[in-house]
């Protein structure tokens, strides 16, 4: 059984993961990714970049959070994304201690109570799966 790593569950000093709330009527990749990362001007980070993790955390109340990660100028990218999400009035979330999902809206949820999806990945037959697909919790680590 192939295991899937939850982005942000483990901390690394060279990369950080943050999750952005995506309202049901919005598409993350098409409508929000660029806005969140460029909304605040001037751009704060001096180097590095930000990518989509193609991973989704859904907390028990149904709120959906899409993962982003960034590198090099960690502090600069964190500020850029937090400002962008704030200007767009979107909640953010992070994983604390590898066990709890904490949002800027002051919700704290155990990861075991969340559901997970991924998209834009290659399946075992090496076919690109673009749609959101639920992940069996048994496959997560």
Secondary structure as UniProt FT lines:
FT   TURN            7..8
FT   TURN            13..14
FT   STRAND          15..21
FT   TURN            24..25
FT   HELIX           28..32
FT   HELIX           33..38
FT   STRAND          50..58
FT   TURN            60..61
FT   STRAND          64..71
FT   HELIX           74..87
FT   TURN            88..89
FT   STRAND          92..96
FT   TURN            97..99
FT   STRAND          100..103
FT   TURN            104..105
FT   STRAND          108..110
FT   HELIX           111..113
FT   STRAND          115..118
FT   STRAND          121..122
FT   TURN            124..125
FT   STRAND          128..129
FT   STRAND          133..134
FT   HELIX           137..139
//
